[in-house]
Amino acid sequence: MPGEANADAVDTQSLAETPDHAGAFPRLDEYQIQELSREGFRRPTEAGEVLYREGDASCDFIVILSGKVKIVEGFGSGQERTIGVHGPGRFLGELNLLTGEAVFVTAVVAEPGEVLIVPVERLREVVARNPGLGDVILRAYLQRRSLLIGLGSGLRIIGSRYSPDTKRIREFATRNRLPHRWIDLERDAAAEALMRTLGIRPEETPVVILGNNRVLRNPSNAELARVIGLSPRAMTSGSCDLVVIGAGPAGLAAGVYGASEGLDTILLDCTATGARRACRPASRTTSASPPASPAPSWRSGRSSKPTSSASTSPFRRKPGGWGPGTATRSSTSTTARRSRPVRS
């Protein structure tokens, strides 16, 4: 039948392998697969089988030997999006497999075949014996994390642009390079409808959604870190030689220097490692506590006013406070201040 032929053509096109973007999806050779086989095991796969699911605490290193696997965002939510298709010789996963973070996407078998599964602990042993293979895996995972961030996959952060907590959570996700998408309650009517469907009150926003059913209501940085697997590892002993508080450029340099001298070193930071100014969210946002009267725009010199819709919904906030009919919630401003050099 013509309709069946067209359906087959569309299905074949949808299973075309995703092109290799700058080394993000390399294909392993026979020698590399043989090295991995020493520490793993092979097993057959069936069409529709889920190899790992969005929101899982961890997953194994998986190499496709035959068949094809789809990488899906929002699997089972009714709004699925296929962001990649991979065939024989390619391996699955992304940076979370090395950092211990939760899984941000779902891997579903599109064509039955066979896979090689290597536990993460064994993978480290393989990489120690074959640094070249480790470089291939690390480069691919770094590229894949950048692609996920660009696609807006992973966490969904829903909150008002006027909320200090929304700004805090977005900064935490950005500085830790967590794939996420921000949905502004001031502009997205569908987000407000979702809040009502989930039974979330205005004072419980912002919310973070991981997977299809994990909803965090105004989580602290520590709570969010614990859920996605960024909690600090337990110390093996009760003491150390050097503790560096603050993982900015200077703190990182001090930590590396101390460790290179053989000191048992611990590096602590309240949010993430690296420079703060270089890791801010790229999109422009309104200050957490803007003045009540219209303020001049930094770029155009004209007055900037919030849209009138900001006061029509209890989920939307007025600049400097909550919308009508909701309790006022105080919060310490997180606006960064410029530091000035001290002159003697």
C-alpha positions as CSV (number, residue, x, y, z in Angstrom):
1,M,0.0,0.0,0.0
2,P,1.3,3.5,-0.7
3,G,0.5,4.7,2.8
4,E,2.5,1.8,4.3
5,A,5.5,2.6,2.0
6,N,5.5,6.2,3.1
7,A,5.3,5.2,6.8
8,D,8.3,2.9,6.3
9,A,10.2,5.6,4.6
10,V,9.5,8.0,7.4
11,D,10.5,5.4,10.0
12,T,13.8,4.6,8.2
13,Q,14.6,8.3,8.0
14,S,13.9,8.8,11.7
15,L,16.4,6.0,12.5
16,A,19.2,7.6,10.6
17,E,22.3,7.9,12.7
18,T,23.1,11.3,14.2
19,P,26.2,12.9,12.5
20,D,29.3,13.1,14.6
21,H,29.6,16.7,15.8
22,A,33.2,17.6,16.6
23,G,34.0,14.2,18.1
24,A,30.8,13.9,20.2
25,F,29.8,10.5,18.7
26,P,33.0,8.6,17.8
27,R,32.9,5.0,16.6
28,L,35.2,2.6,18.5
29,D,37.5,0.3,16.6
30,E,37.8,-3.5,17.2
31,Y,40.8,-3.1,19.4
32,Q,39.1,-0.6,21.7
33,I,36.0,-2.8,21.9
34,Q,38.2,-5.8,22.8
35,E,39.9,-3.9,25.6
36,L,36.5,-2.9,27.0
37,S,35.2,-6.5,26.6
38,R,37.7,-7.7,29.2
39,E,35.9,-5.8,31.9
40,G,32.3,-6.1,30.8
41,F,29.7,-8.5,29.4
42,R,27.6,-8.8,26.3
43,R,23.8,-9.2,26.2
44,P,21.1,-9.0,23.5
45,T,18.6,-6.2,23.3
46,E,14.9,-6.0,22.2
47,A,13.1,-3.2,20.4
48,G,11.6,-0.8,22.9
49,E,13.8,-1.8,25.8
50,V,15.0,1.0,28.0
51,L,18.7,0.8,28.8
52,Y,18.7,3.7,31.2
53,R,16.0,6.3,32.1
54,E,15.9,10.0,32.7
55,G,16.2,10.6,36.4
56,D,18.1,7.4,37.2
57,A,20.8,7.8,39.9
58,S,23.5,6.3,37.6
59,C,24.1,4.1,34.6
60,D,26.7,1.8,33.1
61,F,29.0,2.4,30.2
62,I,27.3,0.9,27.1
63,V,28.8,0.1,23.7
64,I,26.4,-0.7,20.8
65,L,27.6,-3.9,19.0
66,S,24.6,-4.3,16.7
67,G,21.2,-2.6,16.3
68,K,20.4,1.0,17.0
69,V,19.5,3.0,20.1
70,K,17.6,6.3,20.4
71,I,18.3,9.0,22.9
72,V,15.0,10.5,24.0
73,E,14.1,13.5,26.1
74,G,10.8,13.4,28.1
75,F,10.3,9.7,27.5
76,G,6.8,8.6,28.5
77,S,5.6,12.1,29.0
78,G,3.6,12.4,25.8
79,Q,6.0,15.1,24.6
80,E,8.9,12.9,23.6
81,R,11.8,14.3,21.6
82,T,14.4,12.2,19.9
83,I,17.7,14.0,20.1
84,G,20.0,11.3,18.8
85,V,20.3,7.9,17.1
86,H,23.4,5.7,17.4
87,G,24.5,2.5,15.8
88,P,27.2,-0.2,16.0
89,G,30.6,1.0,17.4
90,R,29.2,4.0,19.2
91,F,29.0,4.2,23.0
92,L,26.2,5.8,25.1
93,G,26.2,8.1,28.1
94,E,27.5,11.6,28.7
95,L,29.5,13.5,31.4
96,N,27.2,12.4,34.2
97,L,28.6,8.9,34.0
98,L,32.0,10.3,35.1
99,T,30.8,12.9,37.6
100,G,28.2,10.7,39.4
101,E,25.3,13.0,38.5
102,A,21.8,11.7,37.7
103,V,20.8,10.7,34.1
104,F,19.3,13.6,32.1
105,V,18.0,11.6,29.0
106,T,16.6,8.1,28.2
107,A,18.2,5.5,26.0
108,V,15.7,3.3,24.1
109,V,16.5,0.4,21.8
110,A,15.2,1.3,18.3
111,E,16.4,-1.9,16.5
112,P,17.2,-5.1,18.3
113,G,20.8,-6.2,18.5
114,E,23.6,-6.6,21.1
115,V,25.4,-4.3,23.5
116,L,28.5,-4.4,25.7
117,I,28.0,-3.3,29.3
118,V,30.9,-2.1,31.4
119,P,30.4,-1.0,35.0
120,V,31.8,2.4,35.7
121,E,34.3,1.1,38.2
122,R,35.7,-1.3,35.6
123,L,35.8,1.5,33.0
124,R,38.3,3.4,35.1
125,E,40.6,0.3,35.1
126,V,40.4,0.2,31.3
127,V,41.1,3.9,30.9
128,A,44.1,3.5,33.3
129,R,45.6,0.9,30.9
130,N,44.7,2.7,27.7
131,P,44.9,6.6,28.1
132,G,44.1,7.1,24.4
133,L,40.7,5.5,24.9
134,G,40.1,7.6,27.9
135,D,40.8,10.8,25.9
136,V,38.3,9.7,23.3
137,I,35.6,9.0,25.9
138,L,36.2,12.2,27.9
139,R,36.2,14.4,24.8
140,A,33.0,12.9,23.5
141,Y,31.3,13.3,26.9
142,L,32.3,17.0,27.2
143,Q,30.9,17.7,23.7
144,R,27.7,15.8,24.5
145,R,27.2,17.9,27.7
146,S,27.6,21.1,25.6
147,L,25.0,19.8,23.1
148,L,22.5,19.0,25.9
149,I,22.9,22.5,27.3
150,G,22.4,24.0,23.9
151,L,19.2,21.9,23.4
152,G,17.8,22.9,26.7
153,S,17.5,19.2,27.8
154,G,17.7,18.0,31.4
155,L,16.2,20.0,34.3
156,R,13.2,22.3,33.9
157,I,13.3,25.3,36.2
158,I,10.0,27.1,36.4
159,G,9.9,30.4,38.2
160,S,9.5,34.2,38.0
161,R,12.2,36.4,36.7
162,Y,11.6,38.7,39.8
163,S,12.3,35.8,42.2
164,P,15.7,35.8,44.0
165,D,15.4,32.0,44.4
166,T,14.9,31.6,40.7
167,K,18.0,33.5,40.1
168,R,19.9,31.4,42.7
169,I,18.8,28.1,41.2
170,R,19.6,29.2,37.6
171,E,23.1,30.4,38.7
172,F,23.7,27.1,40.5
173,A,22.7,25.1,37.3
174,T,24.8,27.3,35.0
175,R,27.9,27.3,37.1
176,N,27.8,23.5,37.5
177,R,27.1,23.1,33.7
178,L,23.9,21.2,34.3
179,P,21.6,20.8,31.3
180,H,18.5,22.8,32.0
181,R,15.7,24.9,30.6
182,W,14.3,28.0,32.3
183,I,10.6,28.7,31.9
184,D,9.6,32.2,33.0
185,L,6.2,32.4,34.7
186,E,5.9,36.0,33.7
187,R,5.7,35.1,30.0
188,D,4.6,31.4,29.7
189,A,0.9,30.9,30.3
190,A,1.3,27.1,29.9
191,A,3.8,27.1,32.8
192,E,1.2,28.7,35.0
193,A,-1.4,26.0,34.0
194,L,1.2,23.3,34.8
195,M,1.7,24.8,38.3
196,R,-2.1,24.6,38.9
197,T,-2.3,21.0,37.6
198,L,0.5,19.9,39.9
199,G,-1.1,21.7,42.9
200,I,1.8,24.0,43.5
201,R,1.1,27.2,45.4
202,P,2.7,30.5,44.4
203,E,4.8,30.6,47.6
204,E,6.3,27.2,46.6
205,T,7.9,28.5,43.4
206,P,10.3,28.2,41.8
207,V,10.1,24.5,41.1
208,V,12.7,22.1,39.5
209,I,11.4,19.2,37.5
210,L,13.7,16.2,36.9
211,G,12.4,13.4,34.7
212,N,8.6,13.1,34.4
213,N,7.6,12.9,38.1
214,R,10.3,14.3,40.3
215,V,9.3,17.8,41.4
216,L,11.3,19.9,43.8
217,R,9.6,22.9,45.3
218,N,11.9,25.8,45.9
219,P,14.9,23.5,46.7
220,S,18.0,24.8,48.4
221,N,21.3,24.4,46.6
222,A,22.2,21.5,48.9
223,E,18.9,19.7,48.2
224,L,19.2,20.1,44.5
225,A,22.8,18.9,44.6
226,R,21.8,15.8,46.6
227,V,19.0,14.9,44.1
228,I,21.2,15.2,41.0
229,G,24.2,13.4,42.6
230,L,26.5,16.4,43.3
231,S,26.7,15.8,47.0
232,P,30.3,15.7,48.4
233,R,31.8,12.3,48.9
234,A,32.4,11.1,52.5
235,M,35.9,11.6,53.8
236,T,37.8,8.3,54.3
237,S,39.5,9.8,57.4
238,G,38.7,12.4,60.0
239,S,41.5,14.8,59.2
240,C,43.3,16.4,56.3
241,D,46.4,18.5,55.7
242,L,44.9,21.5,53.9
243,V,41.3,22.9,53.5
244,V,40.7,25.6,50.9
245,I,37.4,27.4,51.2
246,G,36.3,29.1,48.0
247,A,36.8,27.4,44.6
248,G,37.3,30.4,42.5
249,P,40.5,30.8,40.4
250,A,42.7,31.5,43.4
251,G,41.1,28.7,45.4
252,L,41.6,26.2,42.6
253,A,45.2,27.2,42.2
254,A,45.8,26.8,45.9
255,G,44.1,23.4,45.9
256,V,46.1,22.1,42.9
257,Y,49.4,23.4,44.4
258,G,48.7,21.7,47.8
259,A,47.8,18.4,46.2
260,S,50.8,18.5,43.9
261,E,53.0,18.8,47.1
262,G,51.5,15.7,48.5
263,L,49.1,17.3,50.9
264,D,45.7,15.7,51.7
265,T,43.7,18.6,50.3
266,I,39.9,19.4,50.4
267,L,38.5,22.2,48.3
268,L,35.1,23.6,49.4
269,D,32.7,25.9,47.7
270,C,29.0,26.8,48.3
271,T,28.0,26.6,44.6
272,A,30.6,25.4,42.1
273,T,34.2,25.5,41.1
274,G,35.5,28.2,38.7
275,A,35.1,31.9,38.2
276,R,31.7,33.3,39.1
277,R,31.5,36.1,36.5
278,A,32.4,33.8,33.7
279,C,29.6,31.3,34.4
280,R,26.5,33.5,34.7
281,P,23.3,32.7,32.7
282,A,23.6,34.1,29.2
283,S,20.0,35.4,29.1
284,R,19.1,38.8,30.5
285,T,17.0,38.8,33.6
286,T,15.4,41.5,35.7
287,S,17.1,42.2,39.0
288,A,15.7,40.3,42.0
289,S,14.8,43.5,43.8
290,P,14.2,46.3,41.3
291,P,13.0,49.8,42.4
292,A,9.3,50.4,42.7
293,S,9.4,53.3,40.3
294,P,10.5,52.9,36.6
295,A,14.3,52.9,36.4
296,P,16.4,54.0,33.3
297,S,17.6,51.2,31.1
298,W,21.3,50.7,31.1
299,R,21.4,50.3,27.4
300,S,18.9,52.6,25.9
301,G,18.5,55.3,28.6
302,R,14.7,54.8,28.4
303,S,12.4,53.8,31.3
304,S,11.8,50.1,31.6
305,K,8.5,48.9,33.1
306,P,7.3,45.4,33.9
307,T,4.5,44.1,31.7
308,S,0.9,44.6,33.0
309,S,0.4,40.8,33.1
310,A,2.8,40.6,36.1
311,S,-0.1,41.6,38.4
312,T,-2.9,39.4,36.9
313,S,-1.8,36.0,38.3
314,P,-0.9,34.9,41.8
315,F,2.1,32.9,40.2
316,R,3.5,36.1,38.8
317,R,5.4,38.6,40.9
318,K,5.5,42.3,41.0
319,P,9.0,43.8,41.0
320,G,10.2,43.6,44.6
321,G,7.4,41.3,45.9
322,W,4.6,38.8,45.2
323,G,1.5,39.3,43.1
324,P,-1.9,40.2,44.7
325,G,-3.5,37.8,47.0
326,T,-0.3,36.1,48.1
327,A,1.9,36.4,51.2
328,T,5.0,38.5,51.0
329,R,8.1,36.5,51.2
330,S,11.4,38.2,52.2
331,S,14.7,37.0,50.8
332,T,18.2,38.3,50.9
333,S,19.3,39.9,47.6
334,T,21.9,37.9,45.7
335,T,22.9,40.7,43.4
336,A,26.7,40.6,43.0
337,R,28.7,43.7,44.0
338,R,31.8,44.9,42.2
339,S,34.9,44.8,44.4
340,R,37.3,47.7,44.4
341,P,41.0,47.5,45.0
342,V,42.2,48.8,48.3
343,R,44.7,51.6,47.9
344,S,47.3,52.1,50.6
